[in-house]
Amino acid sequence: MDDLSAEDKKLVTLARATRARIGAAEGAAARDTDGRTYAAATVDLPSLRLSAVHACVAMAVASGSTGVDAVVVLGESGELAEADRAALADFAGAGGVVVHVGDPRGRIATSLPV
């Protein structure tokens, strides 16, 4: 995590805390093109299922954001799901989105552009 910017470290902290608070499968945090942050955890109800990334994107869209620049996803899988990649590609800022993927403790394993 040492090579992350201070702003991306903040996203790690938000994603980790959000996931831990409810014991969700994943936690995610996003920074939009205006610098606002959004944090969410996996939603797994009988009638509604959202990944943590989808929940972050939905919050950003509902808040009037026009795109995201960076996202952190923390969970056991250690991978960015294809559906999450697609949502981020749809809602990327002008320079694309940098996605940092890590474990539940916040250790980032990979960073990739979307």
JONORHU-V15374 format. One record per pair of residues at least 4 apart in sequence whose ideal C-beta (glycine too) atoms are under 7 Angstrom apart, sorted by the first residue. I is the first residue (numbers start at 1). GAP is how many residues later the second one is. D is the distance in Angstrom with one decimal. If there is no record, write none. Layout:
BEGIN
I;GAP;D
I;GAP;D
END
This chain:
BEGIN
1;8;6.4
1;11;6.3
1;105;6.9
1;106;6.8
1;107;5.4
4;4;4.0
4;5;5.1
4;8;7.0
4;96;6.7
4;104;6.7
6;4;6.7
7;24;6.3
8;4;6.8
8;62;5.8
8;64;6.9
8;92;6.2
9;4;6.6
10;4;6.4
10;27;7.0
11;4;6.1
11;18;4.1
11;20;6.2
11;26;6.7
11;59;6.3
11;61;4.1
12;4;6.1
12;60;5.2
12;94;4.9
12;96;6.9
13;4;6.2
14;4;6.1
14;15;3.8
14;23;6.2
14;25;4.0
15;4;6.3
15;12;4.1
15;13;5.3
15;14;4.1
15;24;6.2
15;57;4.6
15;58;6.9
15;59;4.8
16;4;6.1
16;11;6.1
16;58;5.7
16;90;4.4
17;4;6.1
18;9;4.5
18;11;7.0
18;21;4.4
18;22;6.3
18;23;5.0
19;5;5.1
19;7;6.3
19;8;2.6
19;22;5.2
19;55;5.8
19;85;6.3
22;19;5.5
24;17;3.5
24;18;4.3
24;28;6.9
25;17;4.5
25;50;5.7
25;51;7.0
26;15;6.7
26;16;4.8
26;25;6.4
26;26;4.1
26;47;6.2
26;48;6.5
26;49;3.6
27;14;5.1
27;25;5.5
27;47;4.9
28;12;5.8
28;24;3.6
28;25;4.8
28;28;4.9
28;43;6.3
28;44;6.5
28;45;4.8
29;8;6.1
29;9;6.7
29;10;4.3
29;27;6.7
29;43;5.1
30;7;6.9
30;8;4.9
30;26;4.2
30;30;6.1
30;38;4.7
30;40;7.0
30;41;4.6
31;4;6.5
31;6;5.3
31;37;6.6
31;38;5.5
31;39;4.7
32;4;5.0
32;28;5.2
32;33;4.1
32;35;6.5
32;36;5.2
32;37;6.9
33;32;6.8
33;33;5.9
33;34;4.5
33;35;6.9
33;36;5.7
33;60;4.3
34;31;6.6
36;29;6.7
38;18;4.7
38;21;4.5
38;22;5.3
39;17;7.0
40;12;5.1
40;15;3.4
40;16;4.7
40;19;6.4
41;11;5.3
42;9;6.0
42;10;5.1
43;5;5.8
43;6;6.4
43;7;4.2
43;12;5.9
44;5;5.7
50;4;4.4
50;5;4.7
51;30;6.2
51;32;6.7
51;33;5.5
52;4;6.5
52;21;6.5
53;4;6.3
53;18;6.4
53;20;5.9
53;31;3.9
53;34;6.3
53;35;6.7
54;4;6.2
54;30;6.8
54;33;5.7
55;4;6.5
56;4;6.4
56;15;6.9
57;4;6.3
57;30;5.0
57;34;5.4
58;4;6.1
59;4;6.2
60;5;4.0
60;8;6.0
61;4;6.4
61;30;6.9
67;24;5.7
67;25;5.8
67;26;3.7
68;20;6.8
68;23;5.8
68;24;6.7
68;25;6.1
68;29;5.5
69;24;4.6
69;26;6.8
69;28;6.4
70;27;6.6
70;28;4.9
71;17;6.3
71;26;5.9
71;28;4.9
72;28;4.7
73;7;6.2
73;11;7.0
73;26;6.6
73;28;5.2
74;28;5.0
74;29;6.5
74;30;5.6
74;32;6.1
75;29;6.4
76;28;6.5
78;23;6.3
78;25;6.4
78;31;5.5
79;22;6.6
80;4;5.4
80;5;5.4
80;19;5.6
80;21;5.5
81;4;6.9
82;4;6.3
83;4;6.6
84;4;6.3
85;4;6.2
85;29;5.7
86;4;6.4
87;4;6.3
88;4;6.1
88;9;4.8
88;11;6.6
88;26;4.6
89;25;5.5
92;4;5.1
92;5;4.6
92;22;6.4
93;4;6.7
96;17;5.3
96;18;6.2
97;17;4.5
98;13;6.1
98;15;5.9
99;12;7.0
99;13;5.5
99;15;5.5
100;8;4.8
100;11;4.8
101;8;6.0
101;9;5.1
102;4;5.9
102;5;5.2
102;6;4.1
102;7;5.5
103;4;5.1
103;6;6.8
END
